[in-house]
């Protein structure tokens, strides 16, 4: 696994105060992602009724929809087990990411990626626990021909984090 090859950039043990304070910053960054995600979902939920759409541009709408599945409504039509499954995956991922943040707190790009992924995952976990579904509202489309599945800030953070993670790995391989 690529993460085992990582060394602590500061050269100090993961228990040092510098590493601890960096870890707190990364966890704080994840908390900001969660906060932005939850505030946006609450705002949309209060301003819109389910299925209501507001056209913003010729290619973008705000639309309140609920997703009982994962990204792009994967497994949304299942009987309900997926709610617990994706909640468990989100919590396990957050625990493992926290472990990685502690071990590699000095690696900025890597930890930025992980913090975005963790914040997004926990933002969607909160929805699943509180509502039984994830609130989505960002709706991009091309005319009436193609609609990209609606998503939210948590999903965006996960995708951005995954892209930064790949970039970090490519940079590491290049070295």
Secondary structure, DSSP 8 states (H G I E B T S, - for coil): -GGGG---TTSS-TTSHHHHHHHHHHHHHHHHHHHHHHHHHHHHHHH--TT-EEE-SSSEEEEEEEESSSGGGTTTTS-SHHHHHHHHHHHHHHHHHHHHHHHTTT-HHHHHHHHHHHHHHHHHHHHHHHHSSEEEEEEEEETTTEE---B-HHHHHHHHHHHHHHHHHHHHHH-
